[in-house]
């Protein structure tokens, strides 16, 4: 499958995640800044930029994005990169921690 097709599958999964305060898809809100796919290693990297740098829901949104992206057959591991948030380092560490 082509990289662009895999990205579209991921976008389609992310469209099902609603911002808990707005009730609107995080894709439709423009929170997804970029999706990178490493086909060879079956990895994805998703960059999320919350609308508010103090958004208290960003960790939940980021974890939901990781879990949904990893449901795509062509992806074994999704890494989330939250940007422009006051606790981005802590959120990224928490969300990307391997169990």
BELLIN-V839910 format. One record per pair of residues at least 24 apart in sequence whose C-alpha atoms are under 10 Angstrom apart, sorted by the first residue. I is the first residue (numbers start at 1). J is the second residue. Records with the same first field share a line. If there is no record, write none. Layout:
I: J  J
This chain:
1: 39  74
2: 37  39
3: 36  37  38  39  74
4: 35  36  37
6: 35  36  37  38  39  44  69  72  73  74  75
7: 34  35  36  37  44  46  69  72  74
8: 35
9: 69  71  72  73  74
10: 35  37  44  46  65  66  68  69  70  71  72  74  75
11: 35  46  65  68  69
12: 68  69  72
13: 64  65  67  68  69  70  71  72
14: 61  64  65  66  67  68  69
15: 65  68
16: 64  65  68
17: 61  62  64  65  68
18: 61  64
19: 50  57  58  60  61
20: 57  58  60  61
21: 55  57
26: 50  51  61  65
31: 61  82
32: 65  82
33: 81  82  83
34: 81
35: 78  79  80  81
36: 78  79
37: 74  75  78
38: 74  75
39: 74  75
40: 74  75
41: 74  75  76  77
42: 70  72  73  74  75  76  77  78
43: 69  70  74  75  76  77  78  79
44: 69  70  74  75  76  77  78  79  80
45: 69  77  78  79  80  81
46: 78  79  80  81  82
47: 79  80  81  82  83
48: 80  81  82  83  84  85
49: 81  82  83  84  85  88
50: 82  83  84  85
51: 84  85
52: 84  85  86
53: 83  84  85  86  87  88
54: 84  85  86  87  88
55: 85  86  87
56: 85  87
58: 82  85  87  88  91
59: 87  88  90  91  92  94  95
60: 91  95
61: 95
62: 91  92  94  95  96
63: 91  92  94  95  96
64: 95
65: 95
66: 95  96
67: 95
